[in-house]
């Protein structure tokens, strides 16, 4: 309303000032001005928008400039990438060329690896089977003293041990209380609803007494049987019908674990594969490789670096003769005899067919008149897959073949026989000799033991016996051999030789050699030499002073030598002669009725001793430097840690006898020494294999030099007389053969 009033006022004032035409013109001008004003306002708005566009273009220009710089950097990077790709392409081409060159060799290696993988798979299966056999054997051993009693009724709060003892007294008439260990029920209920009872016997002889009286249970509901693992029980159940059938046929039957013997021969199931396991070819191939690898290794001399008191952890200047183990589970062990180098002309290896013994002839060392036969024995444990019930019989047959050459014999080694303390001889008093068929029985010269102060009664801490032990006792009784364990001052109580729990390592001496035997000792166990066995030491005496002087140790560093004879001191030499000793020698010569070579040698030795003592007192003696032992280098794997461990072990060993604490320290140091050597040897072998693999591709000459570096170049030392004798025999054989061939040709 105010606007309308204002407009009316303007019109009234216009009407007063202007005429009508002028007023119209002014109104048009005013409208134009108003339109112009509106357009200017719109233009201003659009101009403001242009400023915004300008600012946006400025920002866009900045971004474009930044992008241009980035593009330059990208182009530079692309150039570098192209250069790198080009270089990589060159490398790829090089690799492709090498790959193409090695394709054939890689193919060959794959074929070899495939073959090796197949063989390793077979060997792994063999090892698994062996481990299973060992575990089964351990189970059998742990159950060897157990008996299973079935049919005994169950009562609440019962004492199984007391029940078993009452059962043995009432049913088997065993008058004494049996010493039992763990006794308890186990397994599934039987026909009477009661579970069987298993009892562990402390003493084996009591268990055998129980088994001997089981026949008294015939017709009763009770049962007694030995305990075996479930695997053995399954096999025994399969053999029961065969055993029963053989018994009905009147054959002699014996069931040992899972092996059935009929008339002394093992029963072979029709399902058993011939020629051993399915992996026999792999084992034979590996054995041939091992045989070829060790063909020239029968004798290899080696020397230790120095000698120290108590440092007997290495062999000094010795030769080793080996017979590889062909009956073990893996390539290990075997039989070996080591001897001083100065005795090499007096020890000769005798080749035979037996795999249980290594025979050697010892000549001119103990006695100048007779050679000595030495047998090194190893018999696998009883009830293992490698045992043989004929092992001792096989040794006896070879001994019989050699006995016409040797009257004195010594058998030493691991017999795996437990003999208790039973007699190893047959003694028939004169009062009973008329009732004994002397021609059909071999009676020991047991009086030799009395003559040379050895006890007839043999002591032993091991009171148990096994089948091999019975065979060994029969062998001694039939061949005039004595077991020296437990008969000497060095082993007066018969010490354990294996695991500190059994006696299985023996020294058997023939009756003719007993006069040379002085002592037998079981030394302290050392893990450096064996895992379970203690070393044994045997002492023999010489009966010839000349032999003792001739074969003294040539490794001594000092030697007493009598000075040269001078005529000026001849009268003093006569004065220094021991006239009393000369008179004794004359009396001995006059009293000799039977002259033998041994008597002559003894008298000459005494005369020489008198002359030497007089010369020493007359002319004096000088000490000359003898042949010193050569310094022996350590093995390449014997590093600084091994030397430190050895030094510590030897240091502890010198103090071992001070107290039990020091002995414990020695055992601890010994274990550390062995573990250190094992680690060093394993590391050396691993590094050597890597080095050889690297040299195989890079330096073939060095590869073969290292590969052949450990081969022995020593030539066998054969006596010239033996060569002459050998070729004479060959010529004689050819000469005898040629006339026969000519005769056939003329016919």
C-alpha positions in Angstrom: 0.0 0.0 0.0 3.0 2.3 0.7 4.4 1.5 -2.8 1.2 2.5 -4.4 1.1 5.7 -2.4 4.7 6.4 -3.5 3.8 5.7 -7.2 0.8 8.1 -6.9 3.0 10.8 -5.4 5.5 10.4 -8.2 2.8 10.7 -10.8 1.3 13.8 -9.2 4.7 15.4 -9.0 5.4 14.4 -12.6 2.2 15.7 -13.8 3.0 19.1 -12.2 6.6 19.3 -13.6 6.2 17.8 -17.0 3.6 17.6 -19.7 2.1 14.4 -20.8 4.4 13.6 -23.7 7.5 14.3 -21.7 6.2 12.2 -18.9 5.7 9.3 -21.3 9.2 9.6 -22.6 10.6 9.7 -19.1 8.6 6.6 -18.2 10.1 4.7 -21.2 13.5 5.9 -20.2 13.0 4.7 -16.7 11.8 1.3 -17.9 14.9 1.1 -20.1 17.1 2.0 -17.2 15.5 -0.6 -15.1 15.9 -3.3 -17.8 19.5 -2.2 -18.2 20.0 -2.4 -14.5 18.7 -6.0 -14.4 21.0 -7.0 -17.3 24.0 -5.4 -15.6 23.2 -7.4 -12.5 23.0 -10.6 -14.5 26.3 -9.7 -16.2 28.0 -9.2 -12.9 26.7 -12.6 -11.8 28.2 -14.2 -15.0 31.4 -12.3 -14.5 31.7 -13.8 -11.0 31.3 -17.2 -12.6 34.1 -16.4 -15.0 36.4 -15.6 -12.1 35.7 -19.1 -10.7 36.4 -20.7 -14.1 39.7 -18.7 -14.2 40.7 -20.0 -10.9 39.8 -23.6 -12.0 41.9 -23.2 -15.2 44.8 -22.0 -13.0 44.5 -25.1 -10.9 44.2 -27.3 -14.0 47.3 -25.7 -15.4 49.2 -26.5 -12.3 48.1 -30.1 -12.4 49.0 -30.4 -16.0 52.5 -29.2 -15.2 52.8 -31.7 -12.4 51.6 -34.5 -14.7 54.2 -33.5 -17.3 57.0 -33.8 -14.7 55.6 -37.2 -13.7 55.5 -38.4 -17.3 59.1 -37.4 -17.7 60.0 -39.5 -14.6 57.9 -42.4 -15.9 59.7 -42.3 -19.3 63.1 -42.4 -17.5 62.0 -45.3 -15.4 60.7 -47.1 -18.5 64.0 -46.6 -20.1 65.8 -48.2 -17.1 63.3 -51.1 -17.0 63.9 -51.7 -20.7 67.6 -51.9 -20.0 67.1 -54.3 -17.1 64.8 -56.5 -19.2 67.4 -56.6 -21.9 70.0 -57.7 -19.4 67.6 -60.3 -17.9 67.0 -61.6 -21.4 70.7 -62.1 -21.8 70.8 -64.0 -18.5 67.8 -66.1 -19.4 69.4 -67.0 -22.7 72.6 -68.1 -20.9 70.6 -70.2 -18.4 68.7 -71.8 -21.3 71.9 -72.6 -23.0 73.3 -74.2 -19.9 70.1 -76.1 -19.3 70.1 -77.4 -22.8 73.7 -78.5 -22.3 72.9 -80.4 -19.0 69.6 -82.0 -20.1 71.2 -85.3 -20.8 73.2 -85.4 -17.6 70.1 -84.5 -15.5 68.2 -87.3 -17.2 71.0 -89.7 -16.2 71.0 -88.4 -12.7 67.2 -88.9 -12.5 67.6 -92.5 -13.6 70.3 -93.1 -11.0 68.3 -91.4 -8.3 65.3 -93.5 -9.2 67.3 -96.7 -8.9 68.8 -95.5 -5.6 65.4 -94.6 -4.3 64.1 -98.0 -5.1 67.0 -99.7 -3.4 66.8 -97.3 -0.4 63.1 -98.1 -0.1 63.9 -101.8 0.0 66.7 -101.2 2.6 64.3 -99.1 4.7 61.9 -101.9 4.7 64.7 -104.2 5.8 65.7 -101.9 8.6 62.0 -101.7 9.7 61.8 -105.5 9.8 65.1 -105.6 11.7 63.8 -103.1 14.3 60.6 -105.1 14.6 62.7 -108.2 15.2 64.8 -106.5 17.8 61.7 -105.2 19.6 60.2 -108.6 19.5 63.4 -110.1 20.8 63.5 -107.6 23.7 59.9 -108.5 24.5 60.8 -112.2 24.6 63.8 -111.5 26.8 61.7 -109.4 29.2 59.2 -112.3 29.4 61.7 -115.1 29.5 61.4 -115.6 33.3 57.6 -115.4 33.3 55.0 -118.2 33.6 51.3 -118.0 33.0 49.0 -119.9 35.4 45.4 -120.5 34.2 42.4 -122.1 35.8 43.0 -120.6 39.3 39.7 -119.3 40.8 39.4 -115.6 41.6 38.8 -114.4 45.1 38.3 -110.9 46.5 41.3 -109.4 48.2 43.4 -112.3 47.1 47.2 -112.4 47.2 48.3 -113.7 43.8 51.8 -114.4 45.0 50.6 -116.5 48.0 48.1 -118.3 45.7 50.9 -119.3 43.3 53.2 -120.5 46.0 50.4 -122.7 47.5 49.5 -124.0 44.1 53.1 -125.0 43.4 53.2 -126.8 46.8 49.9 -128.6 46.6 49.7 -129.4 42.9 53.3 -129.7 41.7 54.8 -130.9 45.1 57.5 -128.3 45.1 58.7 -128.3 48.7 60.3 -124.9 48.9 59.1 -121.3 48.6 59.7 -120.1 45.1 61.2 -116.5 44.9 58.7 -114.5 42.8 58.8 -111.0 41.6 55.8 -109.3 40.1 52.6 -111.5 40.3 49.3 -110.3 38.9 46.2 -111.2 36.8 46.0 -110.1 33.2 44.1 -110.7 30.0 40.7 -112.0 29.3 38.7 -114.4 31.7 39.1 -118.1 31.0 36.6 -120.9 31.0 36.0 -120.6 34.8 35.5 -116.9 34.6 38.9 -116.0 36.1 41.7 -114.2 34.4 45.1 -116.0 34.2 48.0 -115.1 36.5 51.4 -114.1 35.3 54.4 -114.6 37.7 58.0 -113.5 37.2 60.5 -115.9 38.7 63.7 -114.4 40.3 65.8 -117.6 39.7 65.7 -119.4 36.4 66.4 -122.8 37.9 63.2 -122.5 40.0 61.2 -121.8 36.8 62.7 -124.9 35.2 61.7 -127.0 38.2 58.1 -125.8 37.8 58.2 -126.7 34.1 59.6 -130.1 34.8 56.7 -130.9 37.1 53.9 -129.7 34.9 53.2 -133.3 33.8 51.4 -133.7 37.3 48.6 -131.4 36.0 47.6 -133.9 33.3 43.8 -134.4 33.5 43.3 -131.3 35.7 41.7 -128.0 34.8 44.9 -126.0 35.5 47.5 -124.9 33.0 51.0 -123.6 33.0 52.8 -122.1 30.1 55.7 -119.7 29.3 54.7 -116.1 28.4 55.4 -114.9 24.9 54.5 -111.7 23.0 51.2 -111.8 21.0 53.2 -112.1 17.7 54.9 -115.3 18.9 51.7 -116.7 20.4 50.0 -116.4 17.0 52.8 -118.3 15.3 52.9 -121.0 18.0 49.2 -121.6 17.6 49.8 -122.2 13.9 52.5 -124.7 14.8 50.6 -126.6 17.5 48.7 -128.9 14.9 52.0 -129.7 13.2 53.7 -130.5 16.5 50.8 -132.7 17.5 50.9 -134.6 14.2 54.7 -135.1 14.5 54.3 -136.4 18.1 51.7 -138.9 17.0 54.2 -140.1 14.3 56.7 -140.8 17.1 59.1 -138.0 16.1 61.1 -135.9 18.5 59.6 -132.5 18.7 60.8 -129.3 20.3 59.1 -125.8 20.1 61.4 -122.9 20.9 59.6 -119.5 20.7 58.1 -119.5 17.2 60.5 -122.2 15.8 59.5 -125.8 15.6 62.3 -128.5 15.5 61.4 -132.0 14.4 64.1 -134.6 14.9 66.6 -131.8 15.4 65.8 -130.0 12.1 63.8 -126.8 11.9 60.3 -127.1 10.4 59.8 -125.0 7.3 56.2 -123.9 6.6 55.0 -124.4 3.0 54.2 -120.6 2.9 57.8 -119.7 3.7 59.6 -118.1 0.8 62.9 -119.7 -0.2 66.2 -118.0 0.0 65.4 -115.6 2.8 63.6 -112.3 2.4 62.2 -110.6 -0.6 65.1 -108.1 -0.4 67.8 -110.8 -0.7 69.1 -109.3 -4.0 69.6 -105.9 -2.5 71.5 -107.4 0.4 73.7 -109.5 -1.9 74.4 -106.5 -4.1 75.4 -104.4 -1.0 77.5 -107.3 0.4 79.4 -107.5 -3.0 80.0 -103.8 -2.9 81.3 -104.0 0.6 83.5 -107.0 -0.2 85.0 -105.2 -3.2 85.5 -102.1 -1.1 87.4 -104.0 1.6 89.2 -106.5 -0.7 92.6 -105.0 0.0 91.9 -103.9 3.6 92.9 -107.2 5.4 96.1 -105.7 6.6 96.7 -102.0 7.3 99.4 -100.7 9.6 98.8 -97.7 11.7 100.8 -96.0 14.5 99.8 -93.7 17.3 101.6 -90.5 18.0 103.1 -91.2 21.4 103.1 -93.4 24.4 101.9 -92.4 27.8 101.1 -94.3 30.9 97.4 -95.0 31.0 96.8 -93.6 27.6 95.7 -96.9 26.1 92.9 -95.5 23.9 94.9 -96.0 20.7 96.8 -99.0 19.3 100.5 -98.5 19.0 102.4 -99.8 15.9 100.1 -102.7 15.1 98.8 -104.7 12.2 95.1 -105.6 12.0 93.8 -108.7 10.2 90.1 -108.7 9.7 87.4 -111.1 8.7 84.2 -109.1 7.8 81.0 -110.0 9.5 78.7 -111.8 7.0 76.0 -112.8 9.5 75.1 -109.5 11.1 72.2 -107.2 10.5 74.2 -104.6 8.8 77.7 -104.0 7.6 79.4 -103.8 11.0 81.8 -105.6 13.3 83.2 -108.9 12.2 86.3 -110.5 13.6 89.8 -108.9 13.8 93.2 -109.7 15.4 95.7 -106.9 16.0 99.3 -107.5 16.8 102.6 -105.7 17.1 104.5 -105.1 13.9 107.6 -106.9 15.2 105.4 -110.1 15.5 104.2 -110.0 11.9 106.5 -112.8 10.9 105.2 -115.0 13.7 101.5 -114.7 13.1 99.8 -116.2 10.1 96.1 -116.0 9.2 94.5 -119.4 8.4 91.6 -119.1 5.9 88.6 -121.4 6.6 85.0 -121.6 5.6 83.4 -120.9 9.0 81.9 -117.5 9.6 82.1 -117.9 13.4 85.8 -118.1 13.9 89.0 -116.4 12.6 92.0 -118.8 12.9 95.6 -117.6 13.3 98.9 -119.5 13.8 101.3 -118.1 16.4 104.8 -119.4 15.9 108.1 -119.1 17.8 106.8 -116.6 20.4 105.5 -118.7 23.3 107.4 -121.9 22.6 110.1 -122.6 20.1 109.1 -126.2 19.5 105.3 -125.9 18.9 103.1 -123.5 17.1 100.0 -122.2 18.8 96.5 -122.1 17.2 94.5 -119.0 18.1 90.8 -118.8 17.4 88.9 -115.5 17.6 85.2 -116.4 18.1 81.9 -114.6 17.6 78.6 -116.5 17.8 75.4 -114.5 17.3 73.0 -114.5 20.4 70.6 -117.3 20.9 67.0 -116.8 19.7 68.0 -114.1 17.1 67.3 -114.4 13.4 71.1 -114.8 12.8 71.8 -117.5 15.4 72.8 -121.0 14.5 72.5 -124.0 16.7 75.4 -125.6 14.8 77.9 -122.8 15.4 79.9 -124.6 18.1 79.7 -127.8 16.1 81.1 -126.0 13.1 84.0 -124.6 15.1 84.6 -128.0 16.5 84.8 -129.6 13.1 87.4 -127.0 11.9 89.3 -127.5 15.1 89.4 -131.2 14.4 90.8 -130.6 10.9 93.5 -128.3 12.3 94.4 -130.5 15.4 96.8 -132.7 13.5 99.0 -129.6 13.0 98.5 -127.9 16.4 98.4 -129.5 19.9 98.3 -126.1 21.7 95.2 -124.0 21.1 93.5 -120.9 22.5 89.9 -119.9 21.8 88.9 -116.3 22.7 85.8 -114.3 22.0 82.1 -113.7 22.4 80.4 -117.1 22.5 77.0 -115.7 23.7 77.0 -118.8 25.9 76.0 -118.8 29.6 77.6 -121.7 31.5 77.0 -120.8 35.1 79.7 -122.4 37.2 79.3 -126.0 36.1 82.3 -128.3 35.4 83.8 -128.2 32.0 85.6 -131.5 32.4 84.9 -135.2 33.1 86.9 -136.8 35.9 86.8 -140.5 36.5 88.6 -141.7 39.6 90.9 -144.7 39.4 88.6 -146.7 41.5 85.8 -146.3 38.9 87.9 -146.5 35.7 87.0 -150.2 35.2 83.3 -149.4 34.8 83.9 -146.7 32.2 84.4 -147.4 28.5 87.6 -145.3 28.2 87.7 -145.8 24.4 84.3 -144.1 23.9 84.6 -141.1 26.2 87.0 -138.2 26.2 88.3 -137.5 29.7 90.0 -134.2 30.4 93.6 -134.0 31.7 92.1 -132.3 34.7 95.3 -133.0 36.7 97.0 -130.3 34.6 94.9 -127.8 36.5 96.3 -129.1 39.8 99.8 -129.3 38.5 99.9 -125.6 37.4 97.9 -124.3 40.4 94.6 -123.6 38.7 91.4 -124.3 40.6 89.2 -127.2 39.4 86.1 -125.3 40.6 85.3 -122.5 38.3 83.6 -119.4 39.8 81.1 -117.2 38.0 78.9 -114.3 39.0 76.5 -115.4 36.3 74.5 -118.3 37.6 72.3 -118.8 34.6 72.7 -121.2 31.7 71.4 -121.3 28.1 71.5 -123.8 25.2 74.8 -122.4 23.9 76.2 -122.7 27.4 75.4 -126.4 27.5 76.9 -126.9 24.0 80.1 -125.1 25.1 80.5 -127.3 28.2 80.1 -130.4 26.0 82.7 -129.0 23.6 85.2 -128.5 26.5 84.6 -132.0 27.8 85.0 -133.6 24.5 88.1 -131.7 23.3 90.2 -131.2 26.5 89.6 -127.5 26.8 89.3 -125.5 30.0 87.3 -122.3 30.6 89.8 -119.9 32.2 87.2 -117.4 33.4 86.9 -117.5 37.2 90.0 -119.7 37.6 92.9 -117.2 38.0 93.9 -114.6 40.6 93.0 -111.9 38.2 89.4 -113.1 37.9 88.9 -115.1 41.1 85.1 -114.5 41.3 84.2 -114.8 37.6 83.3 -111.2 36.7 80.5 -110.2 34.3 81.7 -109.5 30.8 78.6 -108.1 29.2 76.3 -105.3 30.4 77.5 -106.1 33.9 74.9 -108.8 34.0 76.2 -111.9 32.2 79.3 -113.9 31.3 79.3 -114.6 27.6 83.0 -113.7 26.7 85.4 -116.6 27.4 89.0 -117.7 27.0 89.2 -121.5 26.4 92.7 -123.0 26.8 93.7 -126.5 25.6 95.2 -128.9 28.2 98.5 -128.9 26.4 98.8 -125.0 26.6 97.8 -124.7 30.3 101.4 -124.7 31.4 102.0 -121.4 29.6 98.8 -119.8 30.9 99.5 -117.3 33.8 96.5 -115.0 34.2 93.1 -113.9 33.0 91.4 -110.6 33.8 88.1 -108.8 32.9 89.0 -105.1 32.5 86.8 -102.1 33.3 84.1 -101.4 30.7 85.0 -98.7 28.2 82.4 -97.3 25.7 85.4 -96.3 23.5 85.9 -99.9 22.5 82.4 -101.6 22.8 78.8 -100.8 23.5 78.2 -103.6 26.0 81.3 -105.8 26.3 84.2 -105.4 28.8 87.7 -106.1 27.4 89.5 -109.2 28.6 93.2 -109.6 29.2 95.1 -112.9 28.8 98.7 -113.5 30.0 100.9 -116.3 28.7 104.5 -117.0 29.7 107.4 -117.9 27.5 109.5 -121.0 28.3 112.6 -119.8 26.3 114.8 -117.0 27.5 116.3 -116.6 24.0 112.9 -116.1 22.5 112.0 -113.5 25.1 115.2 -111.5 24.3 114.8 -111.8 20.6 111.3 -110.6 20.5 111.5 -107.8 22.9 109.7 -104.6 21.9 111.7 -102.8 19.2 110.0 -99.5 19.9 112.0 -98.8 23.1 113.9 -95.5 23.1 116.9 -96.7 25.2 118.9 -100.0 25.2 121.8 -101.2 27.5 124.7 -102.5 25.4 127.8 -104.1 27.0 131.1 -102.4 26.0 133.6 -104.2 23.8 136.0 -106.8 25.1 139.5 -105.7 26.2 142.3 -108.2 26.9 143.6 -106.0 29.8 140.5 -106.9 31.8 140.3 -110.6 31.0 141.5 -111.6 34.5 138.8 -109.4 36.0 136.2 -111.1 33.8 137.3 -114.5 35.2 137.1 -113.1 38.8 133.5 -111.8 38.2 132.2 -115.2 37.0 129.5 -116.6 39.4 131.2 -119.9 40.5 128.1 -120.9 42.5 125.9 -120.6 39.5 128.4 -122.5 37.4 128.5 -125.4 39.9 124.7 -125.5 39.9 124.7 -125.7 36.1 127.2 -128.6 36.2 125.1 -130.4 38.8 122.0 -129.9 36.6 123.9 -131.3 33.6 125.2 -134.3 35.5 121.6 -135.0 36.8 120.0 -134.9 33.4 119.0 -138.3 32.2 116.8 -137.4 29.2 118.1 -134.7 26.9 115.5 -132.7 25.0 115.7 -129.5 22.9 114.0 -127.6 25.7 116.6 -128.9 28.3 119.5 -127.9 26.1 118.0 -124.4 25.5 117.5 -123.9 29.2 121.0 -124.8 30.1 122.5 -122.7 27.3 120.4 -119.8 28.5 121.7 -120.1 32.0 125.3 -120.2 30.8 124.8 -117.2 28.6 123.3 -115.3 31.6 126.4 -116.0 33.7 128.7 -114.8 31.0 126.7 -111.7 30.3 126.5 -110.7 34.0 130.3 -111.1 34.3 130.9 -109.0 31.1 128.6 -106.3 32.4 130.4 -106.1 35.7 133.8 -106.2 34.0 133.5 -103.9 31.0 130.4 -101.9 32.0 127.7 -100.9 29.6 126.5 -98.0 27.6 123.0 -96.7 26.8 122.3 -96.3 23.1 119.4 -94.6 21.6 117.1 -97.2 20.0 114.5 -96.9 17.3 112.0 -94.3 18.3 108.4 -94.7 17.4 107.4 -92.6 14.4 105.0 -89.7 15.0 101.6 -90.6 13.7 99.3 -87.9 12.5 95.8 -87.7 13.7 92.9 -88.6 11.4 91.7 -85.6 9.4 88.4 -85.5 11.3 90.2 -85.5 14.7 89.9 -81.7 15.4 90.8 -79.4 18.3 87.7 -80.4 20.3 88.6 -84.1 20.0 92.1 -83.4 21.2 90.8 -81.4 24.2 88.3 -84.1 25.1 91.1 -86.8 24.8 93.4 -84.8 27.0 90.6 -84.4 29.6 89.8 -88.1 29.5 93.4 -89.1 30.0 93.8 -86.6 32.8 90.8 -88.1 34.6 91.9 -91.6 33.9 95.2 -91.1 35.7 93.2 -90.4 38.9 90.5 -93.0 38.5 91.7 -95.2 41.4 91.6 -92.4 44.0 87.9 -92.8 44.8 84.5 -93.8 43.4 83.9 -90.1 42.7 87.0 -90.1 40.4 85.8 -93.2 38.7 82.5 -91.5 37.9 84.4 -88.6 36.5 86.3 -90.9 34.2 83.1 -92.5 32.9 81.7 -89.0 32.3 84.8 -87.8 30.5 84.9 -91.0 28.4 81.3 -90.4 27.2 82.1 -86.8 26.3 85.2 -88.0 24.5 83.3 -90.5 22.4 80.4 -88.1 21.7 82.9 -85.5 20.6 84.6 -87.9 18.2 81.3 -89.1 16.8 80.2 -85.5 16.1 83.5 -84.5 14.5 83.6 -87.6 12.4 80.0 -87.1 11.2 80.7 -83.4 10.4 83.9 -84.3 8.5 82.1 -86.9 6.4 79.3 -84.4 5.6 81.7 -81.7 4.6 83.7 -84.2 2.6 80.7 -85.3 0.6 79.8 -81.6 -0.1 83.3 -80.9 -1.2 83.4 -84.0 -3.5 80.0 -83.0 -5.0 81.4 -79.5 -5.8 84.7 -80.9 -7.2 82.9 -83.4 -9.4 81.6 -80.5 -11.5 84.6 -78.1 -11.3 87.9 -80.0 -10.8 87.9 -83.7 -11.9 91.6 -84.1 -11.2 91.3 -83.0 -7.6 88.2 -85.1 -7.2 89.9 -88.3 -8.1 93.0 -87.4 -6.1 90.9 -87.1 -3.0 88.9 -90.1 -3.8 92.0 -92.3 -4.2 93.9 -90.7 -1.4 92.8 -93.2 1.3 93.8 -96.3 -0.7 96.7 -98.3 0.7 99.8 -98.4 -1.4 101.6 -100.9 0.8 102.8 -104.1 -1.0 102.5 -107.5 0.7 105.8 -108.7 2.2 106.2 -112.3 1.1 109.2 -114.3 2.2 111.5 -115.3 -0.7 111.6 -119.0 0.5 107.8 -119.1 0.4 107.8 -117.7 -3.2 110.3 -120.4 -4.2 108.3 -123.1 -2.6 105.1 -121.9 -4.2 106.5 -121.8 -7.7 108.1 -125.2 -7.2 104.7 -126.7 -6.3 103.2 -125.0 -9.4 105.8 -126.4 -11.7 105.5 -129.8 -10.2 101.7 -129.7 -10.7 102.2 -128.7 -14.4 104.8 -131.4 -15.0 102.6 -134.1 -13.5 99.6 -132.8 -15.6 101.4 -132.7 -19.0 102.3 -136.4 -19.3 98.7 -137.3 -18.5 97.5 -134.9 -21.2 100.0 -136.3 -23.7 98.9 -139.8 -22.9 95.2 -139.0 -23.6 96.2 -137.3 -26.8 98.1 -140.4 -28.1 95.1 -142.6 -27.2 
